Amino acid sequence: MSTDWPYSQEQRDFQRTLARILSELPEPEPRPIFPRNRWTAIAEAGALGLTAPDLGAGALDVVAAGDALGQGGCPGPWWQTLLTLDALPAEDAEAAMAGALVLTAGTATAMPWGASADRIFELGRYDEDGWRVRPVALGEVREDWVSLGHEPVVAAELVPASPEVLVGPRTALLARLGLAAYLAGAGQRVLSDVVAYAGQRTQFRTRIGDFTAVAHPLAEIDAQVRAATLLTRRAADALDDADDPRAAEIDVHAALRAAARSSRQAVYQAHQTYGAIGFSLEGPLSWLGQRVAQLATEAERFARQVRLVPAA
């Protein structure tokens, strides 16, 4: 087993393609509209079909995609698509992989992109058999609001559309691993931006990045983000090597927890470096920092669901 789990040339090319697609992505509007053109381009690159059983993608392919999408601040229900793709009929799954059918998953109190999605799933129980999801339709909408991640969320009555579906343990873990990789990638993006700023901003004719009070905390957070990034790759390796995917559950949830914690810390320390006293909607970290906060909260909730004893 490798100790650094490097990406293959094909995976690096995949990341460059996704980065190019996201490079011209504007910052989200206060009331964002679903980015269908961008979603279709991401789909054409292959990022939405990574959990399709006949595609042959590995767990490290999911991590490579999540890493690039996180660094690019990709909007949209990506990890939810990875999770629920297998719960669709074949024809609908093909449309979802092509980006023509938008999937999302959440709860009655928070359904991301609920008003824009074509297929909606309620997240149910997660256990050793997988993750249970239930196809639903939106009933009475109680709240229609923009979440902390600048992505529209609705709180609504969820009306069952068909019986509950069990998503197998491998797909369930791949979706969580994708979320971890996205957060680790977002942490890398935050650090890259703030380090560049610290190298240009001067005080007392000195770059603030040369002050130990700035440089040392950033170096510490950089180590945490790098560790989280390696944990996602390690978990991917464990998942691909396991005869039973449940044997890699602890690795995946450790990566989730590390990615959530390190990305939060990256945002916090970046705010301090930018000179924040409080939170500013006009600041350089506004939308990405808020998205990290939203997704990290979900990741931490999922990480608490790990079983302490892996499957035999």
N, C-alpha and C positions, 0 to 999 in steps of 0.2 A: 504494500500500500504506500502511495506517495506521501510525502510530508508537506507539500505545498499545493498539490492538486491543480496544476496549471491548466489553462484553457488550451484547447487544440487550435490549430490555425483556422479551421472551419468555424469554431466558436468565436474566435476573435474577429473574423470577417463578419459573422452574424451581428456581433456587437457594434461594429463600425457601421453596418447598414442601419441598425436601429438608431444609433447616434446621429447619423445623417438625417434620418426622418424627423427626429426630434429637435434638430439644431435650430430650425426656424420656428419652433413652437413659441407663440407669444405668451406672456404672462397671463394667467386667467383673468377674465373679467369679473367684476363683482357678482354678476349673475350669469355664470358661464353656460354656454350651449354645448351640447354633446359634440365632441370633435370628430364627426363621422369621416371626413376625408383622411385625417391623421390615423384614425382607428383602422380604416381600410388599408392604409399603407403599412401599418404595423402588422396587420393580418397577412398581407401579401408577402411580407418578409418571413412569415412563419411563426410569429410570436404568440398567436392565439390558439394554435393547435398542438402545443407541446405535450399535452396529456392524452391526446388521441392514441388509442392502443395500437393502431396500424401505422402510426407515423415513425415509430422506432426511436423517438427522442429519449435521451437519458436525463437523469436528474441534474447533471452538470450543465446540460443545455438549458434547463429551466433557470438555473442559477445565473448562467451567462446572460440570459435575456433579462432577468430581474435586475441584475447589476446595471446593465445598460439603461433600462427603462427608469430605474431609480435615479441614476445620474442625469438623465434627461428630464426628470420631473414629469414623466408621462401621466396624463390624466386618464380616467376611465377605469372600469371594474376589471382590471387584468387578472388578479389572482382569483377573483370570483369566477371568471370565465374558465380558468384552469380547473377549478373545482367542479363546476356544473356541466361542463361539456359532455361528460360521460353519462349524464342523466337525461340526455336528449335522444329522440329518435335519430336515425342515421342521416336523414335528409336535413333536419334542423341543425345537427352537429356540423355538417358540411357548410351550411350557411353561416353558422357562428364562427367557424374557423376562417371563413372568407371575410368576416367583418360585417356581413349583411344583416346578421341577426345579433343584437346586443343582449348579452346575458348579465344578470346581476344577482347578488345574494346578500341577505342581511336579515334584519328583524323588523318587527312591527314598529319599533321606536326609531329605527334608523335604517332606511333602505337607500343606499347610494345610487344615484342616477335612476331612481325608481320611475320617474316620469318619462325617461328616455328609453328605458330598456324594453326589449320585445319579449323577453322571457324573464320572469322573476321567481326567485327561490327563497324560501324562508330557511334559515340555518337552524337545524335541529340538534339532536344529541350527537356528540362525538364519543366513540368508544372503540374497543379493540376491533370491531368489525368494519369500521370506517366512519364516515360522516353522513348523517341522515339529513336530506334536504327535501323540502316539499314545494312543488310547483304551486304558485299562488297568483292571484290577480289582486290589484289594488282596489280596495273598497273605499270607504269614506276616508278622505285625506284629512288628517287632523292638523298637520303642520307641513308646510312646504318651505324649506329653509336651506341656506347654504352652510355646509358643514365647516369645521375648522380647516379642512383641506381645500377650500375653494371648490368643492364639488357638490352639486345639488343633492340634497338628501330629503326624503319625505318620511314622515311618520303617518302611518295609515293602517286602517283595518286590512288584514290580509285574508283574502277569501280563497280557500282551498280550490285548486283547479283540477288536481288529480292526486292520486295517492302518493304518500311519501316514498322517496327513492333513496336507496343506500348507495353512496359513493364508496368504492372500495378503499382499503387502507393506503395503497400506494398513491392513488390519485389525491386522497385527502392530505397525505404528507407532502406530496409535490406542491400542492397549492400553498401550504404553509411555508414550505421552503422558498417558494417564489416570493412570498410576502417578506420573508427574512432577507432575501437577496435584494429586493427593491429597497428596503430600509437601509441596508448596508451601502448600496449604491448612492442613495440620497445623502447619507452621511459623508461619503467621499466627495460628492458635489459641493456640499456645504463647506467642507474643509478646504477644498481647492479654491473656492471663491474667496474665502476669508483670508487664506494665506497670501493670495495674490494682492488683496487689499492691504494686508499688513506690510507687504513688501513695497508698497507705493506711498502709503500715508505717512507723513512725517510730523513729529512733534519735537521742538527744540533742535531742529535741523537733523534729526535722527529718525530713521524709519522705525515705526513702532514695533515692527517684527524683530528688531534688534534688542528690544527691552525684554529681560527675562520674565517679567510679570505677564507679558503677552506670549512670548515664544514657548515657555515651558508648559503652560496649560494646553496650548494647541498641540504640542508634541505628545502630551499625555493622551489627549483625545484621539489623535491620529493613531496611536498604538492601539487604542480600544477599537476603533473602526476597522483597522487592519485585522485585528484578532477576530472580530465578528465576520469579516469577509472570508477569512480562512475557515472559520467554523461552518459557514454555509457550504463551502466547497467540501469540507470534511464530511458533513452530513450527506451531501450529494453522493460522495464516494461510498459511504456506508449504505445508503439506500440502494444504490445500484449493485453493490456486492451482496446484499442480503438475500437469502433464499425466501425469507418471509419479511416483507417490508416493515412489519411492526417491530422487528429487531432494531431498526434504525430510529425508532420514535424518540428516544431520549436525545439522540444527536440532533434531530431536526428541531426539537423544542429548545434545546440549549442554544442553537443558532438563532431561533426566534427571539429568545430572551436577550441574547447579547446584541443582536441587531437593533432591537427596540431601545435598549439602554444606551448604546453608543451613539445612535443617531439623535436621540434626545439630547445627550450631553454635547454633541457636536453643535446642535442648534443653539443651546444655551451659551456655550463658550464663544460661538461666533457672534452672538448678540453682544456679549461683553466686549469683544474686540472691536466691533463696529461702534462702540461707545454708548450702547443702550443703557438707559436708566430703567425704563419700563418697556412695554411692547408698543411698537409703532406699525400701523397698517401700511405706512409709506416706506418702511425700511426695506433693505435689499433681501431680507429673509422672510418677508411676510407670507407669501403664498406657499413656498416650499417648507418653511418652518412649521406652518400650520398643518400641512399635509403629513409631515413626519409625526406631529403630535397625534393626529387622528389615527394613522395607521399603526403607530407604536402602541397606542392604547388597545387596539384590536389584537396586535401581536402578543402583548402581555397577557391578555385574557385567554388567548389560545394556548400560550405557553403553560399556563396554570393547569391545563387539562391533561398534561402528560401523566402516563402511568409510571410509577416509580420502578416497577419491575418489567423489563422488556419481555416480549413474547418469546417463548422457548423455541 
